[in-house]
Amino acid sequence: QVQLVQSGAEVKKPGASVKVSCKASGQTFSTYFMYWVRQAPGQGLEWMGMINPRSGATTYAQKFQDRVSVTRDTSTSTVYMELSSLRSEDTAVYYCARDRDGSGFEFDYWGQGTLVTVSS
Amino acid sequence: QSALTQPASVSGSPGQSITISCTGTSSDVGGYYYVSWYQQVAGKAPKLIIYDVSKRPSGISNRFSGSKSGNTASLTISGLQAGDEAHYYCCSYASGSTWVFGGGTEVTVL
């Protein structure tokens, strides 16, 4: 079955960068678009960006355009999200997600989430 | 992009039907038939319950239904059950190959 397994919790200082991984199994990696969504404590979901694993093409939310980078390693079926210039407001659970059928319009499978805490 | 607008909370008694609205613009909800809805229980990852405005993934109860009119999408839960208590989020594909979520609605079963 499809599984998305994310890396563990991180604690970072303001101004630092964080890189979260998401390893996919049970699927043909390059077939499905992959997304990153975050959720601050007690807040709603926020779409950050996506990658086409086949081509490596990415799209980012305007809010994160200058600070986020989503990459993939097809040899390990892993997608990465790196967020730079961290500030306290970036404290959140970061989720990776996969689209339902390769067409890329909804998020069907989700990782378990990775808590990133930004604190001095 | 601005978040889609959802009511903060909706409540209903067991067996009743409730509807959650999700209002956007012509650049997102009104412009595409790619509205999806997610159910999130505290501490868990979201779960897809509706896609393409009104379609249900395999395994999702037919008590959940979706619709859209203009810039507003709606999720209806019929035959409300205690297990439906959760936060519900709408999401729409938007211009520029981006996605935007609603602020979320907390559903309480009285």
Interface residues (C-beta under 8 A of the other chain):
Chain A: Y35 V37 G44 L45 E46 W47 M50 T59 A61 Q62 Y95 R100 F105 E106 F107 D108 W110 G111 Q112 G113
Chain B: Q1 A3 Y34 S36 Y38 Q40 A45 P46 K47 L48 Y51 D52 P57 H87 Y89 C91 Y93 G96 S97 T98 W99 V100 F101 G102 G103 G104
